[in-house]
Amino acid sequence: NARKNARRIVGLLLNGHHQPRWARAEYELTWVVTNASHQPDEDNAVRACKSYLDGLQDAGVILNDKGLRKRSFTNEVGEAEGVIIRVFPVKG
């Protein structure tokens, strides 16, 4: 199903890279569309990316997704549609 595939994609993208298993982390979510009228609202975008965020735990980037918090959300118009998720450790 789509959720399992999203989680697998994260693991495949990170395959072979040493991941630190952060206890706490923040993420920045950028939603890119080709048409400005198709920009999702923040709640729907975060919900749509939930499986990718869960995949960060599956891949060992974070210990538990309860320690993962959103730092920012932005919509952008670009030449190709997609989603960019950047993850940062939180110290302390």
Secondary structure, DSSP 4 states (H G I P E B T S, - for coil): -HHHHHHHHHHHHHTTS----BSSEEEEEEEEESSGGGPPPHHHHHHHTHHHHHHHHHTTSBS-GGGEEEEEEEEEE-SS-EEEEEEEE---
